[in-house]
Amino acid sequence: MNPLYVGIDVSSKNNVAYLMKPDGTKHSSFSVQNNRGGAKLMSERIVSALTAMQLSDVMIGLEATSIYGDCLVYALREDGRLGRFQRKIHVLNPKQVRKFKEAYSDLPKNDFVDAFVIADHLRFGRIASEVYMDDYRYKALQTLTRARFFSVQNLTREKQRFANYLFLKCSGLAQEKVLSQNTSATTIALMERFETVDALAYADIKELTDFIVKSGRGRFANPEATAKAVQTAAKGSYRLPKTVNDSVNQAMSVSIAAMRALESQIKTLDKAIEQQFEIIPNTLTSVPGIGKVYSAGIIAEIGDIHRFQSQASLAKFAGLVWSQHQSGDYEAENTHLIKSGNRFLRYYLLEAANSMRRCDSEFRRYYDLKFKEVNKFQHKRALALTARKLVRLVFRLLKVNRLYIPPEEY
């Protein structure tokens, strides 16, 4: 196969293309606008080059630059003129391209040089499998699952912000964690109900107990004891000057509204994800504890499992591989996870593994075993290893298209 290599440097306004002949020499380079007309012109130039050189294959590569290259990929994929040729479209990891460029120590930094480096990287090979997904169902699902990922991250940050405000307003309640979580529904309700820490500390105990029963929806086994513990924590808390306390109340009110809005967003996205996921056949939902949302997050990033030759290649794609440090007879025992990989897939695998360890006896046993092996970072390490074990299961289930059978049913 002697393909034409096309490297594209993508930006928000313009796309720079470098067309490289099979022998590595330059055919042409040009810049077009990053819009429909520019994509059409780029297709025409590529087709013209293929026709002039009587080539039937073309390899197109661009870096994964946020969302700026997505529409271009769709346009190139759907272009009927390019459809007459054998084409492969690669969306490359920017880190991979940057490392490749380091071999050219004297190259300047500009868009045309970057496009050349991408084209030459395609020519040298040893790149990841084609990551563009022919089946748009995966991309549609991916849009939703990634939106959910960002909403969850924002919610986590907002909860931490609220916890900081809680310490300012009622330090004892934040320290003692009487209500188990500093962002629980009952904690939020108390902060909304009582303007100052004194109002909480010296509230009528019966009224406070009734309020905790209502806001906690009957979750507390002994609500009166909980009410007394809350008041004790409040009495031991710092007292803020009135002006500062009022500003904390205002900031806390905004934080509460933001958390509720984000929680509503996540619920809406979960519903949309489940609806989109129904049209994608899979066997992951047969695994106890994963559920539709986590399964969808995993499937959306993997796409067609046949893109991966082994479970090891899938684990590397997810970033669940440990670096190696070895020299001569020495090999380090304590190593870290690699810093590359698909962060969205890694997130959903970790969340699924954390859920599975509670629902599946084999994964619970494995997690407990790894947890007890070390004295530092026990949960983090055990969870990462459990997620790595889950990768093997996911690869097998999807590869052979079979349902999961729990160990106790063998």
SULKAQUI-V875037 format. One record per residue. N is the residue number from 0. RES is the residue in one letter. SS is DSSP state (hx for helix, st for strand, lp for the rest). PHI is phi in whole degrees, -180 to 180 (999 if undefined). PSI is psi in whole degrees, -180 to 180 (* if undefined). Layout:
n: [N & N]
res: [RES & RES]
ss: [SS & SS]
phi: [PHI & PHI]
psi: [PSI & PSI]
//
This chain:
n: [0 & 1 & 2 & 3 & 4 & 5 & 6 & 7 & 8 & 9 & 10 & 11 & 12 & 13 & 14 & 15 & 16 & 17 & 18 & 19 & 20 & 21 & 22 & 23 & 24 & 25 & 26 & 27 & 28 & 29 & 30 & 31 & 32 & 33 & 34 & 35 & 36 & 37 & 38 & 39 & 40 & 41 & 42 & 43 & 44 & 45 & 46 & 47 & 48 & 49 & 50 & 51 & 52 & 53 & 54 & 55 & 56 & 57 & 58 & 59 & 60 & 61 & 62 & 63 & 64 & 65 & 66 & 67 & 68 & 69 & 70 & 71 & 72 & 73 & 74 & 75 & 76 & 77 & 78 & 79 & 80 & 81 & 82 & 83 & 84 & 85 & 86 & 87 & 88 & 89 & 90 & 91 & 92 & 93 & 94 & 95 & 96 & 97 & 98 & 99 & 100 & 101 & 102 & 103 & 104 & 105 & 106 & 107 & 108 & 109 & 110 & 111 & 112 & 113 & 114 & 115 & 116 & 117 & 118 & 119 & 120 & 121 & 122 & 123 & 124 & 125 & 126 & 127 & 128 & 129 & 130 & 131 & 132 & 133 & 134 & 135 & 136 & 137 & 138 & 139 & 140 & 141 & 142 & 143 & 144 & 145 & 146 & 147 & 148 & 149 & 150 & 151 & 152 & 153 & 154 & 155 & 156 & 157 & 158 & 159 & 160 & 161 & 162 & 163 & 164 & 165 & 166 & 167 & 168 & 169 & 170 & 171 & 172 & 173 & 174 & 175 & 176 & 177 & 178 & 179 & 180 & 181 & 182 & 183 & 184 & 185 & 186 & 187 & 188 & 189 & 190 & 191 & 192 & 193 & 194 & 195 & 196 & 197 & 198 & 199 & 200 & 201 & 202 & 203 & 204 & 205 & 206 & 207 & 208 & 209 & 210 & 211 & 212 & 213 & 214 & 215 & 216 & 217 & 218 & 219 & 220 & 221 & 222 & 223 & 224 & 225 & 226 & 227 & 228 & 229 & 230 & 231 & 232 & 233 & 234 & 235 & 236 & 237 & 238 & 239 & 240 & 241 & 242 & 243 & 244 & 245 & 246 & 247 & 248 & 249 & 250 & 251 & 252 & 253 & 254 & 255 & 256 & 257 & 258 & 259 & 260 & 261 & 262 & 263 & 264 & 265 & 266 & 267 & 268 & 269 & 270 & 271 & 272 & 273 & 274 & 275 & 276 & 277 & 278 & 279 & 280 & 281 & 282 & 283 & 284 & 285 & 286 & 287 & 288 & 289 & 290 & 291 & 292 & 293 & 294 & 295 & 296 & 297 & 298 & 299 & 300 & 301 & 302 & 303 & 304 & 305 & 306 & 307 & 308 & 309 & 310 & 311 & 312 & 313 & 314 & 315 & 316 & 317 & 318 & 319 & 320 & 321 & 322 & 323 & 324 & 325 & 326 & 327 & 328 & 329 & 330 & 331 & 332 & 333 & 334 & 335 & 336 & 337 & 338 & 339 & 340 & 341 & 342 & 343 & 344 & 345 & 346 & 347 & 348 & 349 & 350 & 351 & 352 & 353 & 354 & 355 & 356 & 357 & 358 & 359 & 360 & 361 & 362 & 363 & 364 & 365 & 366 & 367 & 368 & 369 & 370 & 371 & 372 & 373 & 374 & 375 & 376 & 377 & 378 & 379 & 380 & 381 & 382 & 383 & 384 & 385 & 386 & 387 & 388 & 389 & 390 & 391 & 392 & 393 & 394 & 395 & 396 & 397 & 398 & 399 & 400 & 401 & 402 & 403 & 404 & 405 & 406 & 407 & 408 & 409]
res: [M & N & P & L & Y & V & G & I & D & V & S & S & K & N & N & V & A & Y & L & M & K & P & D & G & T & K & H & S & S & F & S & V & Q & N & N & R & G & G & A & K & L & M & S & E & R & I & V & S & A & L & T & A & M & Q & L & S & D & V & M & I & G & L & E & A & T & S & I & Y & G & D & C & L & V & Y & A & L & R & E & D & G & R & L & G & R & F & Q & R & K & I & H & V & L & N & P & K & Q & V & R & K & F & K & E & A & Y & S & D & L & P & K & N & D & F & V & D & A & F & V & I & A & D & H & L & R & F & G & R & I & A & S & E & V & Y & M & D & D & Y & R & Y & K & A & L & Q & T & L & T & R & A & R & F & F & S & V & Q & N & L & T & R & E & K & Q & R & F & A & N & Y & L & F & L & K & C & S & G & L & A & Q & E & K & V & L & S & Q & N & T & S & A & T & T & I & A & L & M & E & R & F & E & T & V & D & A & L & A & Y & A & D & I & K & E & L & T & D & F & I & V & K & S & G & R & G & R & F & A & N & P & E & A & T & A & K & A & V & Q & T & A & A & K & G & S & Y & R & L & P & K & T & V & N & D & S & V & N & Q & A & M & S & V & S & I & A & A & M & R & A & L & E & S & Q & I & K & T & L & D & K & A & I & E & Q & Q & F & E & I & I & P & N & T & L & T & S & V & P & G & I & G & K & V & Y & S & A & G & I & I & A & E & I & G & D & I & H & R & F & Q & S & Q & A & S & L & A & K & F & A & G & L & V & W & S & Q & H & Q & S & G & D & Y & E & A & E & N & T & H & L & I & K & S & G & N & R & F & L & R & Y & Y & L & L & E & A & A & N & S & M & R & R & C & D & S & E & F & R & R & Y & Y & D & L & K & F & K & E & V & N & K & F & Q & H & K & R & A & L & A & L & T & A & R & K & L & V & R & L & V & F & R & L & L & K & V & N & R & L & Y & I & P & P & E & E & Y]
ss: [lp & lp & lp & st & st & st & st & st & st & st & lp & lp & lp & st & st & st & st & st & st & st & lp & lp & lp & lp & lp & st & st & st & st & st & st & st & st & lp & lp & hx & hx & hx & hx & hx & hx & hx & hx & hx & hx & hx & hx & hx & hx & hx & hx & hx & hx & lp & lp & lp & st & st & st & st & st & st & st & lp & lp & lp & lp & lp & lp & hx & hx & hx & hx & hx & hx & hx & hx & hx & lp & lp & lp & hx & hx & hx & lp & st & st & st & st & st & st & st & lp & hx & hx & hx & hx & hx & hx & hx & hx & lp & lp & lp & lp & lp & lp & lp & lp & lp & hx & hx & hx & hx & hx & hx & hx & hx & hx & hx & hx & hx & hx & hx & lp & lp & lp & lp & lp & lp & lp & lp & lp & lp & lp & hx & hx & hx & hx & hx & hx & hx & hx & hx & hx & hx & hx & hx & hx & hx & hx & hx & hx & hx & hx & hx & hx & hx & hx & hx & hx & hx & hx & hx & hx & hx & hx & hx & hx & lp & hx & hx & hx & hx & hx & hx & lp & lp & lp & lp & lp & lp & lp & lp & hx & hx & hx & hx & hx & hx & hx & hx & hx & lp & lp & lp & hx & hx & hx & hx & hx & lp & lp & lp & hx & hx & hx & hx & hx & hx & hx & hx & hx & hx & hx & lp & lp & lp & lp & lp & lp & lp & hx & hx & hx & hx & hx & hx & hx & hx & hx & hx & hx & hx & hx & lp & lp & lp & lp & lp & lp & hx & hx & hx & hx & hx & hx & hx & hx & hx & hx & hx & hx & hx & hx & hx & hx & hx & hx & hx & hx & hx & hx & hx & hx & hx & hx & hx & hx & hx & hx & hx & hx & hx & hx & hx & hx & lp & lp & lp & lp & lp & lp & hx & hx & hx & lp & lp & lp & lp & hx & hx & hx & hx & hx & hx & hx & hx & hx & hx & hx & hx & lp & lp & hx & hx & hx & lp & lp & lp & hx & hx & hx & hx & hx & hx & hx & hx & lp & lp & lp & st & lp & lp & lp & st & st & lp & lp & st & st & lp & lp & lp & lp & lp & st & lp & lp & lp & lp & lp & hx & hx & hx & hx & hx & hx & hx & hx & hx & hx & hx & hx & hx & hx & hx & hx & hx & lp & hx & hx & hx & hx & hx & hx & hx & hx & hx & hx & hx & lp & lp & lp & lp & lp & lp & hx & hx & hx & hx & hx & hx & hx & hx & hx & hx & hx & hx & hx & hx & hx & hx & hx & hx & hx & hx & hx & hx & hx & lp & lp & lp & lp & lp & lp & hx & hx & hx & lp]
phi: [999 & -119 & -89 & -87 & -102 & -122 & -99 & -125 & -97 & -98 & -141 & -67 & -106 & -132 & -121 & -103 & -114 & -124 & -98 & -115 & -70 & -56 & -87 & 95 & -83 & -80 & -95 & -169 & -147 & -163 & -123 & -132 & -71 & -85 & -150 & -60 & -65 & -65 & -65 & -65 & -66 & -63 & -60 & -62 & -66 & -68 & -61 & -61 & -67 & -63 & -67 & -63 & -95 & 57 & -106 & -114 & -123 & -143 & -114 & -114 & -134 & -150 & -79 & -78 & -113 & 53 & -107 & -69 & -97 & -61 & -65 & -64 & -61 & -60 & -64 & -68 & -71 & -90 & -67 & -66 & -67 & -71 & -63 & -78 & -114 & -80 & -126 & -132 & -115 & -114 & -103 & -91 & -69 & -55 & -64 & -63 & -68 & -63 & -65 & -65 & -66 & -62 & -69 & -103 & -70 & -103 & -78 & -76 & -113 & -156 & -63 & -69 & -66 & -62 & -65 & -62 & -61 & -64 & -62 & -68 & -64 & -62 & -66 & -73 & 81 & 55 & -113 & -64 & -60 & -59 & -95 & -69 & -100 & -63 & -83 & -69 & -62 & -66 & -66 & -63 & -67 & -61 & -59 & -73 & -68 & -73 & -61 & -65 & -55 & -68 & -65 & -65 & -62 & -65 & -66 & -61 & -65 & -68 & -65 & -66 & -64 & -64 & -62 & -66 & -64 & -62 & -64 & -65 & -80 & -145 & -59 & -63 & -66 & -70 & -75 & -78 & 51 & -59 & -99 & 72 & -131 & -72 & -119 & -68 & -61 & -70 & -61 & -62 & -62 & -64 & -67 & -76 & -77 & -110 & -70 & -128 & -70 & -67 & -62 & -76 & -65 & -117 & -72 & -61 & -64 & -70 & -64 & -66 & -62 & -62 & -65 & -67 & -61 & -70 & -71 & -87 & 52 & 74 & -79 & -88 & -67 & -132 & -62 & -67 & -65 & -66 & -62 & -66 & -66 & -63 & -66 & -62 & -65 & -67 & -65 & -89 & -83 & -64 & -108 & -90 & -60 & -56 & -61 & -68 & -61 & -64 & -69 & -64 & -61 & -66 & -65 & -66 & -63 & -64 & -64 & -63 & -62 & -65 & -63 & -67 & -66 & -67 & -63 & -66 & -60 & -64 & -64 & -63 & -67 & -60 & -65 & -66 & -63 & -63 & -66 & -67 & -70 & -63 & -94 & -114 & -64 & -163 & -117 & -68 & -68 & -78 & -83 & -64 & 100 & -77 & 78 & -71 & -68 & -66 & -62 & -63 & -61 & -72 & -64 & -61 & -84 & -76 & 69 & -78 & -62 & -72 & -68 & -110 & -76 & -154 & -67 & -66 & -68 & -68 & -63 & -66 & -61 & -83 & 80 & -103 & -133 & -95 & -69 & -114 & -130 & -140 & -153 & 61 & -88 & -95 & -143 & -65 & -87 & -98 & -126 & -112 & -64 & -62 & -90 & -96 & 112 & -82 & -67 & -71 & -65 & -61 & -61 & -70 & -68 & -66 & -65 & -66 & -65 & -65 & -75 & -65 & -65 & -92 & -113 & -121 & -63 & -67 & -73 & -66 & -63 & -66 & -60 & -62 & -63 & -70 & -64 & -83 & -75 & -131 & -109 & -121 & 50 & -61 & -67 & -60 & -69 & -63 & -69 & -63 & -68 & -67 & -65 & -64 & -65 & -64 & -57 & -63 & -69 & -60 & -60 & -67 & -63 & -74 & -67 & -101 & 55 & -124 & -83 & -81 & -115 & -58 & -56 & -69 & -96 & -71]
psi: [127 & 88 & 165 & 132 & 128 & 112 & 133 & 123 & 116 & 140 & 177 & -32 & -38 & 153 & 126 & 127 & 140 & 117 & 121 & 132 & 164 & -29 & 3 & -4 & 162 & 135 & -53 & 166 & 149 & 166 & 137 & 161 & 148 & 71 & -175 & -44 & -39 & -40 & -38 & -42 & -39 & -43 & -43 & -43 & -38 & -46 & -41 & -42 & -42 & -42 & -45 & -37 & 1 & 48 & 151 & -7 & 145 & 135 & 122 & 132 & 144 & 156 & 154 & 95 & 82 & -127 & 1 & -24 & -9 & -49 & -35 & -42 & -44 & -44 & -43 & -35 & -37 & -8 & 122 & -32 & -41 & -23 & -16 & -9 & 160 & 113 & 150 & 134 & 121 & 128 & 107 & 149 & 124 & -35 & -40 & -43 & -41 & -42 & -38 & -38 & -25 & -20 & -20 & 87 & -20 & 8 & 137 & 179 & 108 & 171 & -39 & -37 & -42 & -39 & -39 & -45 & -41 & -45 & -43 & -33 & -41 & -40 & -40 & -24 & -155 & 44 & 168 & 160 & 162 & 119 & -9 & 135 & 120 & -36 & 110 & -14 & -37 & -42 & -39 & -43 & -40 & -39 & -42 & -45 & -33 & -36 & -40 & -42 & -48 & -36 & -40 & -42 & -42 & -38 & -40 & -45 & -39 & -36 & -38 & -38 & -42 & -40 & -36 & -43 & -36 & -41 & -38 & -44 & -41 & 79 & -38 & -40 & -37 & -36 & -47 & -24 & 51 & -34 & 24 & -46 & 139 & -11 & 23 & 162 & -35 & -41 & -46 & -43 & -40 & -42 & -32 & -34 & -40 & 123 & -37 & 165 & -30 & -39 & -34 & -42 & -32 & 26 & 156 & 127 & -34 & -44 & -39 & -40 & -46 & -39 & -41 & -38 & -44 & -50 & -29 & -3 & 42 & 15 & -20 & 128 & -38 & 82 & -32 & -42 & -36 & -42 & -42 & -39 & -38 & -44 & -38 & -43 & -39 & -40 & -30 & 3 & 159 & 154 & 126 & 150 & 149 & -43 & -44 & -41 & -40 & -40 & -37 & -41 & -41 & -45 & -39 & -37 & -42 & -41 & -41 & -44 & -40 & -42 & -43 & -37 & -42 & -40 & -38 & -40 & -44 & -40 & -42 & -44 & -39 & -42 & -44 & -38 & -45 & -39 & -45 & -34 & -23 & -24 & 5 & 109 & 136 & 168 & 3 & -30 & -9 & -11 & 123 & 132 & -22 & -51 & 174 & -41 & -49 & -38 & -42 & -42 & -38 & -48 & -39 & -37 & -32 & -43 & -130 & 118 & -23 & -5 & -20 & 131 & -27 & 170 & -27 & -41 & -34 & -41 & -39 & -40 & -35 & -11 & 20 & 56 & 140 & 139 & 157 & 137 & 100 & 139 & 121 & -126 & -4 & 136 & 123 & 139 & -36 & 108 & 169 & 161 & 146 & 153 & -6 & -176 & 168 & 108 & -29 & -44 & -42 & -41 & -49 & -32 & -41 & -43 & -41 & -41 & -39 & -34 & -40 & -34 & -17 & -19 & -19 & 128 & -39 & -44 & -31 & -43 & -43 & -44 & -47 & -39 & -48 & -31 & -38 & -7 & -24 & 170 & -11 & 146 & 43 & -51 & -45 & -45 & -46 & -38 & -41 & -41 & -36 & -39 & -37 & -38 & -38 & -34 & -43 & -40 & -45 & -47 & -43 & -46 & -43 & -35 & -43 & -1 & 55 & 158 & 157 & 135 & 114 & 150 & -37 & -13 & -3 & *]
//
